[in-house]
Amino acid sequence: MKKAIWAGLVGILALTGAARAEDYPSHPITIIVPFAAGGPSDAMARVLAERMRTSLGQPLVIENVTGAGGSIGVGRAVQSPPDGYTISFGHLGTHVANGAVYKLKYDLVADLEPVVLLPSNPMIVVSKTAVPATSLKELIEWLKSRPSPPTAGTAGAGSGSHIAGVYFESVSGIKLQYVPYRGTAPALNDLIAGQIDVIVDQTSNSINQVRAGTIRAYAITDDKRLASAPEIPTAEEAGLKGFNMTLWSGMWVPKGTPKEIVTRLNAAAVEALNDPAVKKQLESQGLEMTPQDQLTPEALGTRQKAEIAKWWPMIKAANIKVD
């Protein structure tokens, strides 16, 4: 009798879950962006959210949850119900590096379901205009000549800009003093104002200010020049070998989210990324579009695990740690 009752309950729960997946979505979806409004992650999320609304038939609302290099925002998503109404937006910093930097109360792989691998950002070395250097070689010489370590803005300990700065130090022999912000948007504002010296920033965050002449660019961390900014050399072309880093982004949902819902969200994101207007917007920001064969949940999961294997040893060797 007990077995029959249990089997009946399991059947009811299965049918209820199927019904929820079939009716999904029935109300607005929240995308948690773990950085300040106006930054590169926020900008990409808003472009995608607007287009995904067309596919899903419900608004996608951006919630900016800042702090601790994005780990607070990711934690908020992990603790949300696995019903498809909370999406975790993040990147190499929030969903890889933070696991080696912070004592997280969640597991970045085990507690999240991958949805889609999003466009990537090569990093770009930029400085305030008061810096006299006009090439990457001259910039490195200027940085080394300072009586005290030059200041470098970051989006927090373990963020993409912080990891890129540490990487820059290791390949160039410079020493930087890091100034953490609650996102790269406020860090960029201080760079423009001359309050800090440099940022190894996401290209999409800095490129418009480079074009406007309010900051100076020296090199991008990719193996090829950007189509949208071909005048900026790669780090290798500028004389610094081995400085290659791409800050990819992605979307995840809490572990246990029904597969049908993950599939629905993936399809909406892929449709958005293939929209010519969306593609134009993202490419104009210096973003590199994800190859079609990589627009699957499995591709994001594979990339995340591979990047953990690559970056965690480097981060731990640099002793980047926050309790």
N, C-alpha and C positions, 0 to 999 in steps of 0.2 A: 504493500500500500504506500509506504513512504517513498519507495523508488518511483512509483507511478506519479505521486504528487510532485516529486522533484523534477521528473521528466516533463510534467505539464508546465511547471514554472519556467523551466529552461525554454520550452517551446514558446510560451507567452513572451518572455524577454526577447527571444530571437525575432519574433514577429513585430514586437514594439520597436526594436532597433531597426528592422528593415523598413518599417513605416516611417521612422524618423529620417532615415537616409533617403527614402523615396520623396519625402516632402521637403527635403533640404534644398535651399535655405528658405525659411519662413519668416525670418526677421534679420535685421542688420548684422553684419559680421565685423568684428574688431580685429584690426591688424596692429599688434604691439610693435612699435618701432622703438628700440632701446636707446635712442639718442635724441638730442634736441631738435625741435622743429627748425626747418631751414637748412639742415645739413644734407649731405649726399644720400644717406639712407632714407631720410624723410622724403626727399625729392623723388627718388625712384619709387618708393612705396606709393606716393600719391598719384603718380602717373599711371601705375599699374592698377591701383584701386579704382580709379575712375573708369578705366576700360573694362575691368573685370565685372563691374556693376552691370554692364550691358549683358554679359553672358549669364550671370547668376540671378539677375532680377531683383537684387537687394543691394542697398548701399554697403560699402566697405568703409568703416570709420577708422581713421588713424588715431591711435593713442600713443603719445610720446611719454615713455617711462624711462627717465634718465638715471644715471648714477652707476658707479662701480664698473666703468668700462662696458656698460650694457648688460651686466649680469643681473641687475635687479629687474629689468624689463623681461629678460628671458625667463627668469624665475617666475614672474607673474604669469607668463604664458604656460609654463610647465604645470603650474598649480590650477589652471583653468579646467573646466569640464571638457572631456574629449568628445565634443559634439560638433566640431567644425565651425563654431562661432568665435573662436579665438585663434588667430594666426600669429606665429612668431616670425618676425622679419629680422634677419641678421646677416652676418658675414663672417669672414675668416677670424676676425677678432672676437666676436661675441659667441660664436658656436664652435670655435676651435681653441684659440689662444687662452681664453678665459679659464678653461679647464686646467691649465698649467699655472695660472696666475693666482686665482682665487680659490678659497676653500668653499666650493659650491655645495649647496644642499640638494643638488640634483645632478643627474648624469646627462651630459650633452647628447649622447647617443642613445642610451637606453630609455630616456624619458621623453623623447621627441620622435615624431614620425616625419620623415622628409616629404616635401611636396614637390618642389621644383627648384632647379638650379637657375639662378638669375644672372643677368649681365655682370661682367667683371670690370674692375677699375684698376688699371695700372697706377702705381703711385707716381707722384711728381715732386721733385725737390724744388721748393720755392722759398724765397726770402723777402724780407721787407726791402723797399726800394733804396733805403739808406745804405745798404750793404754795397760796397764799391765793386764787387766781383761781377764780371759779365760772362763767365764761363764756369762750368762745374769745377774745373781744375783750379781756377782762381778762387772759387768759393771755398773749396777744401783748404787751400792755403790760408785764406782769411780766417776760417774757423779755427785752424790750428794755431794761428798767431795771437789769438785773444788771450789776455792775461788770466781770465777766468772762463770756465766753460760757457759757450754761447747758449742762449735759451731756445728750446724747441717745444712748440706747442703740440699737445696730444689730446685725444678724446678720453684720456684716462689710462691708468695702468693696464697694460695688456691689450689695449685697443690696437686697431690696424696701424694707426699713425705712430703709436709707441713701438710696436714690433718693427715697423719699417725704419724708425729712427735707430733702434738698436742694431738692425741689419746694416744700416748706413755707417754706423760707428765701426762695426766689425770689418767692413771691407775697405774703409777709407783711413782708419787710424785716428779719427777725430774723437773728441769727448764732448758730449752735450749735457746740458742741464734741462731736464724735462719739466714742463709746466702743464699740469693736467687741467682739462676743461670738461664740461658736461656734454661734449660733442665737438666736432671739428668746425662747425659753423661759428661758435663764439671764439674758437682759437684763431680762425681766419680773420675775424673782425679785429683781433688784437694784433695780428701780423700786419694788416693794412694800416693800423694806427701806429705801427712801429714799436709796440710794447714788447714783442718777442722778436727773435732774429730769424728763425727758420721753421718750416714744417715739412715733413715728408708726408704729403697729404694725398688724399684720393683726388685723382685728376678731375672728376666731375665736380668736386667741391671748389677747386681753385681755378679752373680753366677760364671762367668768365672774368675773374679779376686779373688774370694774366693778360687776357685780351684787352682789358680796360687800362692796363698799365699801372694798376695800384699795387701790384706785387711783381716780383721777377722770377721767371722759371729758368731752370738750368738743365734738367734731364728728366725723362720718364723711365720707369723701371720695367720696361717691356723689351722684347727682342726685336720690335719693329716700331716705327714712328706711328703716331696717331694720324688717321686720315683727316680728322677734324682740326689737327694742329701740327701739320707736317714740318713746321719750322723748328719744333723742339726736338733736339736729338735724344736718342736713347742713352742710357748711362754708359753703355759700352762704347758708343760712338764718341761720347764726351770724355773718354779715357778712364772710366771706372769699370773694370771687369767684375763679373760675378754679382752685380747688384740687379737682380731680376725678381720681381715680386708682383703678383696680381691679387687684388683684394676682391674675390668673388663674393656674391651674395646669394641668399636663398630664402625660402619660406618653409616653415615647419608647423606642425600642429601637435597638441599633446598626445602622448602615447595612448593607444587604445581607441583613437578616432576610427570609426568604421571605414573600411577600405573604399567603399563606394563614395564616401564623402571626400576622401583624399583624391580619388580619381576625378571627381567633379571639380575640385579646386585646381588640380593640375591642368585639366582641360581649359578652364577659364584663364589661367595664367598663360598657358601656351598660346591661346587665341589672342590674348592681349599682346604678347611679345611678337606675334606675327602680323599685327596690325601695322601697316606702313606708317601711319601717323605716330604711333607709340615708338616704333623703331627709330623714326627720325628724331623724336624728342630725346630719346636715350642716347643715341649716337652723337647728337650735338653737344651732350654733356661730357663726351670723351669716353663713354662706356663701350665695351666690346660685347656684342651680342653672343649669347650662348648658341653653340652649334645645335642644329635640330635633333641630332641623335643623342644629345645630352639633356634634353628637356623632359626627363623622367624622374620620378621619386628615387628610383634606384641609382641614377647617376649622381644625384645630390648626396645620397647616403655613402656611396663609394668615395666621392671627392672628400667629404667630411672626414671619413676614417683615414684616408691617405694623408690628408693635411695634418691630422693629429699626430700621426707617426713621423711626419717631417718636422713640424714646428715645436712640439713639446720638448724634445731634447735640447734644441737651441735656446728656447725660453728659459728652461731650468738651468742651463749652463750660464746664462746671463744673470741668473738669480733675480728675475723679475717676479716678485711675490707680494701679494697683499693678503692679510688675514681677514 
